[in-house]
């Protein structure tokens, strides 16, 4: 039986800021809810691994998703993955569009470096199509819409290369769950509780519907980080996720 505490670990709070003090404050505020943390390019470019370590120290029990979306030649991505393990993330990601050699190199580097450091290997997942893109955006860069077809192609490639899952929109979660099976991780951003501003996301869904569709983990930013009490906001979303699972 899934309880609220274990459900909260599947909720990643996106701490999107360049302000180290603000990031530390948010991590400390969210920690009592038991939610996980996501730090991305904006923060990492400003503060690097040392900054990540400082934020992680404010919520030591929280899982860390290092959202850097590596996309380069295989050797470069492999080296980047090895370096990223210095902060012992629970999960990190690459771009599936980097191709099979790059995907395999990322996974192999994570395996080898984790063994070398004597730590748990992070989950290695791949970004399919960014949730800020719609069919018109794909056509503009020479990819054939609809977005769901491109997501399916990239998810199948990612799974064939031995990675743990993908980042996808909630709108593709049901399709990918059927395609990739029950153990493939589906990490879903673009989650907005009812009444929340969708911001720059184009393919969004509420937390209840996303879990119902087959999402493994949800990523939520501003509805939590912009709340008067971030821990309470995180708890409310985790409870909504749990309610759907129990129904």
NORRA-V246159 format. One record per pair of residues at least 12 apart in sequence whose C-alpha atoms are under 7 Angstrom apart, sorted by the first residue. I is the first residue (numbers start at 1). GAP is how many residues later the second one is. D is the distance in Angstrom with one decimal. If there is no record, write none. Layout:
i | gap | d
I | GAP | D
I | GAP | D
This chain:
i | gap | d
4 | 234 | 6.6
4 | 235 | 6.2
4 | 238 | 6.3
5 | 29 | 6.4
7 | 231 | 6.0
7 | 235 | 6.4
8 | 26 | 5.7
8 | 27 | 4.7
8 | 230 | 5.1
9 | 25 | 6.2
9 | 26 | 4.9
9 | 27 | 5.3
10 | 26 | 6.9
10 | 207 | 4.7
10 | 208 | 6.3
11 | 24 | 5.6
11 | 25 | 5.8
11 | 206 | 5.9
11 | 207 | 5.0
11 | 208 | 6.0
11 | 227 | 6.8
12 | 23 | 6.3
12 | 24 | 4.5
12 | 25 | 5.0
12 | 26 | 5.8
12 | 206 | 6.0
12 | 207 | 4.7
12 | 208 | 6.3
13 | 23 | 6.1
13 | 24 | 4.9
13 | 25 | 5.6
13 | 206 | 5.9
13 | 207 | 5.2
13 | 208 | 5.4
14 | 23 | 6.3
14 | 24 | 4.7
14 | 25 | 6.3
14 | 205 | 6.5
14 | 206 | 5.8
14 | 207 | 4.4
15 | 23 | 6.0
15 | 24 | 5.7
15 | 206 | 6.6
16 | 23 | 6.8
16 | 24 | 6.9
16 | 26 | 6.5
16 | 27 | 6.6
17 | 25 | 6.3
17 | 26 | 5.7
18 | 24 | 6.0
18 | 25 | 4.8
18 | 28 | 5.9
20 | 31 | 6.9
23 | 32 | 6.4
24 | 31 | 4.8
24 | 34 | 6.2
26 | 199 | 6.8
27 | 28 | 6.3
27 | 31 | 5.8
27 | 32 | 5.8
28 | 30 | 5.0
28 | 31 | 5.7
29 | 201 | 6.2
29 | 202 | 6.0
30 | 200 | 5.8
30 | 201 | 4.6
31 | 28 | 5.2
31 | 31 | 6.8
32 | 199 | 6.4
33 | 198 | 5.1
33 | 201 | 6.4
33 | 202 | 5.8
34 | 28 | 6.4
35 | 27 | 6.3
35 | 199 | 6.9
36 | 26 | 4.9
36 | 27 | 4.7
36 | 28 | 6.1
37 | 25 | 6.6
37 | 26 | 6.1
37 | 27 | 5.0
37 | 28 | 6.1
38 | 26 | 5.9
38 | 27 | 4.6
38 | 28 | 6.0
38 | 29 | 6.6
39 | 26 | 6.5
39 | 27 | 5.4
39 | 28 | 5.9
40 | 26 | 6.1
40 | 27 | 4.5
40 | 28 | 5.4
41 | 26 | 6.8
41 | 27 | 5.4
49 | 38 | 6.4
53 | 34 | 6.2
63 | 27 | 5.7
64 | 25 | 5.1
64 | 26 | 5.2
64 | 27 | 6.5
65 | 24 | 6.0
65 | 25 | 5.9
65 | 26 | 4.7
65 | 27 | 5.7
66 | 23 | 6.1
66 | 25 | 6.2
66 | 26 | 4.8
67 | 25 | 5.8
67 | 26 | 5.9
68 | 25 | 6.4
69 | 24 | 5.1
69 | 25 | 4.2
69 | 26 | 5.6
70 | 23 | 6.6
70 | 24 | 4.3
70 | 25 | 6.0
71 | 23 | 6.0
71 | 24 | 5.4
71 | 27 | 5.6
72 | 26 | 6.6
73 | 29 | 6.4
74 | 27 | 6.2
74 | 28 | 4.1
74 | 31 | 5.7
77 | 25 | 6.9
77 | 29 | 6.2
78 | 27 | 5.5
78 | 28 | 4.9
78 | 31 | 5.3
81 | 25 | 6.3
81 | 28 | 6.4
81 | 29 | 6.3
82 | 27 | 6.0
82 | 28 | 6.3
82 | 31 | 5.7
89 | 33 | 6.0
90 | 32 | 4.7
90 | 33 | 6.2
91 | 31 | 4.8
91 | 32 | 4.4
91 | 33 | 6.0
92 | 30 | 6.7
92 | 31 | 6.3
92 | 32 | 5.3
92 | 33 | 6.4
93 | 31 | 5.6
93 | 32 | 4.8
93 | 33 | 5.3
93 | 34 | 6.9
94 | 31 | 6.5
94 | 32 | 4.8
94 | 33 | 6.2
95 | 31 | 5.1
95 | 32 | 4.8
95 | 33 | 6.8
96 | 30 | 5.0
96 | 31 | 5.5
96 | 32 | 5.7
96 | 58 | 5.9
96 | 62 | 6.3
100 | 57 | 7.0
100 | 61 | 6.4
103 | 55 | 7.0
103 | 58 | 6.4
104 | 57 | 5.6
107 | 17 | 6.4
107 | 56 | 6.3
110 | 12 | 7.0
123 | 41 | 5.9
124 | 39 | 5.7
124 | 40 | 5.6
125 | 38 | 5.9
125 | 39 | 5.5
125 | 40 | 4.7
125 | 41 | 4.8
125 | 42 | 6.9
126 | 32 | 6.7
126 | 39 | 6.5
126 | 40 | 4.5
126 | 41 | 6.0
127 | 39 | 5.6
127 | 40 | 4.7
127 | 41 | 6.8
128 | 23 | 5.3
128 | 26 | 5.7
128 | 27 | 6.6
128 | 38 | 6.6
128 | 39 | 6.1
128 | 40 | 6.0
129 | 22 | 6.0
129 | 39 | 6.6
131 | 38 | 5.9
131 | 59 | 6.3
131 | 70 | 5.9
131 | 71 | 6.2
131 | 72 | 5.5
132 | 68 | 6.3
132 | 69 | 4.7
132 | 70 | 5.3
132 | 71 | 7.0
133 | 69 | 6.6
134 | 13 | 6.6
134 | 68 | 6.6
135 | 12 | 5.6
148 | 24 | 6.1
152 | 24 | 6.7
164 | 20 | 6.0
164 | 21 | 5.9
165 | 19 | 5.1
165 | 20 | 4.1
165 | 21 | 5.7
166 | 19 | 6.3
166 | 20 | 5.4
166 | 21 | 6.2
167 | 19 | 6.0
167 | 20 | 4.7
167 | 21 | 5.8
168 | 18 | 6.7
168 | 19 | 6.3
168 | 20 | 5.4
169 | 19 | 5.5
169 | 20 | 6.4
169 | 21 | 6.8
169 | 34 | 6.3
170 | 18 | 5.8
170 | 34 | 6.8
170 | 35 | 6.2
170 | 40 | 5.3
170 | 45 | 6.9
171 | 32 | 7.0
173 | 13 | 6.9
173 | 40 | 5.6
173 | 41 | 5.5
173 | 42 | 5.8
174 | 39 | 4.7
174 | 40 | 5.5
177 | 37 | 5.9
185 | 31 | 5.7
186 | 29 | 5.1
186 | 30 | 5.0
186 | 31 | 6.5
187 | 28 | 6.3
187 | 29 | 5.9
187 | 30 | 4.7
187 | 31 | 5.9
188 | 27 | 6.3
188 | 29 | 6.1
188 | 30 | 4.9
188 | 31 | 5.9
189 | 29 | 5.9
189 | 30 | 4.5
189 | 31 | 6.5
190 | 13 | 6.5
190 | 14 | 4.7
190 | 15 | 6.7
191 | 13 | 5.7
191 | 14 | 5.3
191 | 15 | 5.5
191 | 16 | 6.0
191 | 27 | 6.9
191 | 28 | 6.5
191 | 29 | 5.7
192 | 12 | 6.6
192 | 13 | 6.0
192 | 14 | 5.1
192 | 15 | 6.9
193 | 13 | 5.0
193 | 14 | 6.4
194 | 12 | 6.5
196 | 27 | 6.6
207 | 30 | 6.9
207 | 33 | 6.9
207 | 34 | 6.0
208 | 32 | 6.0
208 | 33 | 5.3
208 | 36 | 5.6
211 | 30 | 6.4
212 | 32 | 6.6
